[in-house]
């Protein structure tokens, strides 16, 4: 089997919407011939009672080594200061941003659509193709 490039990804998400985060991970894991490392923290390892500056630094440490930041573009993202922080930090490092439009969504947050290098649909083929396209 030929060598597979391992993509380093941070998947931006709100912990209260962790089922969407898990579904996105499932899509990526199901993709054939795609190797990746997840730098984001799932809900079962979320940070409890961390100060805002400490959480900001933790997010910076997760985003710094990645090749692409993947943002689930549900409308909750428009109201999440943390997702906006992640987008802004990714942009400050010139990290490519891939926006995923959740299945059945009629609207996507302008903050995600304007920041994203590419917006893709809610399926494994679109997500993986988008990652490959935007990642150097």
C-alpha positions as CSV (number, residue, x, y, z in Angstrom):
1,X,0.0,0.0,0.0
2,X,1.4,3.5,-0.9
3,X,2.3,5.9,1.9
4,X,-0.7,8.0,3.2
5,X,0.0,11.5,4.2
6,X,-1.2,12.0,7.8
7,X,-3.3,15.2,8.1
8,X,-3.2,17.1,11.4
9,X,-6.6,18.5,12.1
10,X,-8.4,20.6,14.7
11,X,-12.2,20.2,14.6
12,X,-13.8,23.2,16.2
13,X,-17.0,22.4,18.1
14,X,-19.2,23.3,21.0
15,X,-19.2,20.6,23.6
16,X,-23.0,20.9,24.1
17,X,-23.3,19.8,20.4
18,X,-20.9,16.9,20.7
19,X,-23.0,14.5,18.7
20,X,-22.3,16.6,15.6
21,X,-18.6,16.6,16.4
22,X,-18.7,12.9,16.8
23,X,-20.5,12.4,13.5
24,X,-17.9,14.5,11.7
25,X,-15.2,12.3,13.2
26,X,-17.1,9.2,12.1
27,X,-17.3,10.6,8.5
28,X,-13.5,11.3,8.5
29,X,-12.7,7.9,10.0
30,X,-14.9,6.1,7.4
31,X,-13.0,7.7,4.5
32,X,-10.9,5.2,2.6
33,X,-7.2,6.0,2.2
34,X,-7.2,8.9,4.6
35,X,-5.0,9.1,7.6
36,X,-5.3,11.9,10.2
37,X,-4.6,13.0,13.8
38,X,-7.3,14.8,15.8
39,X,-5.9,17.7,17.8
40,X,-9.2,18.8,19.3
41,X,-10.5,17.7,22.7
42,X,-13.7,15.6,22.8
43,X,-16.5,16.2,25.3
44,X,-15.3,13.3,27.5
45,X,-12.0,15.1,28.0
46,X,-13.3,18.7,28.2
47,X,-11.7,21.2,30.5
48,X,-13.6,21.9,33.6
49,X,-13.4,25.2,35.6
50,X,-10.5,26.6,33.6
51,X,-10.0,30.3,33.5
52,X,-10.6,32.1,30.2
53,X,-6.8,32.9,29.7
54,X,-5.9,29.2,30.5
55,X,-8.5,27.9,28.0
56,X,-7.4,30.3,25.3
57,X,-3.8,29.0,25.7
58,X,-5.0,25.4,25.6
59,X,-6.8,26.1,22.4
60,X,-3.8,27.8,20.9
61,X,-1.7,24.7,21.8
62,X,-4.2,22.5,20.0
63,X,-4.4,24.7,16.9
64,X,-0.7,25.6,16.5
65,X,0.5,22.3,15.1
66,X,-2.4,21.5,12.8
67,X,-2.5,21.8,9.0
68,X,-6.2,22.6,8.8
69,X,-9.0,23.8,11.2
70,X,-12.4,22.2,10.5
71,X,-15.4,24.2,11.6
72,X,-18.9,22.7,12.0
73,X,-21.0,25.5,10.6
74,X,-24.2,25.0,12.6
75,X,-25.9,28.2,13.6
76,X,-24.7,27.7,17.2
77,X,-21.3,28.7,15.8
78,X,-22.6,32.2,15.2
79,X,-23.2,32.6,19.0
80,X,-20.0,30.9,20.3
81,X,-17.2,33.1,21.4
82,X,-14.9,30.1,21.6
83,X,-15.5,29.0,18.0
84,X,-14.9,32.6,16.9
85,X,-11.7,32.6,19.0
86,X,-10.6,29.4,17.2
87,X,-11.4,30.9,13.8
88,X,-9.6,34.1,14.6
89,X,-6.5,32.3,15.9
90,X,-6.4,30.0,12.9
91,X,-6.5,33.0,10.6
92,X,-3.8,34.7,12.6
93,X,-1.6,31.7,11.8
94,X,-2.7,31.5,8.2
95,X,-4.2,28.0,8.8
96,X,-6.6,26.9,6.2
97,X,-10.2,26.7,7.5
98,X,-12.7,24.2,6.1
99,X,-16.4,24.8,6.9
100,X,-18.8,21.9,7.1
101,X,-22.5,22.7,6.5
102,X,-24.5,20.4,8.7
103,X,-27.0,18.1,7.0
104,X,-30.3,19.9,6.5
105,X,-29.0,23.3,7.5
106,X,-30.8,26.1,5.7
107,X,-28.4,28.8,6.9
108,X,-24.7,28.9,7.9
109,X,-23.1,31.6,10.1
110,X,-21.5,34.4,8.1
111,X,-18.5,34.3,10.4
112,X,-17.7,30.7,9.3
113,X,-18.6,31.2,5.6
114,X,-16.4,34.4,5.3
115,X,-13.5,32.8,7.2
116,X,-13.5,29.4,5.4
117,X,-11.2,28.7,2.6
118,X,-13.8,26.2,1.4
119,X,-17.3,25.2,2.6
120,X,-18.4,21.5,2.0
121,X,-21.4,19.3,2.6
122,X,-22.1,17.0,5.4
123,X,-20.6,13.7,4.1
124,X,-17.3,11.9,4.2
125,X,-16.4,12.4,0.5
126,X,-16.9,16.2,0.6
127,X,-15.1,16.6,4.0
128,X,-12.1,14.6,3.0
129,X,-11.9,16.2,-0.5
130,X,-12.1,19.6,1.1
131,X,-9.3,18.9,3.6
132,X,-7.1,17.6,0.8
133,X,-7.9,20.7,-1.3
134,X,-7.2,23.4,1.3
135,X,-4.3,21.7,3.1
136,X,-0.8,22.5,1.8
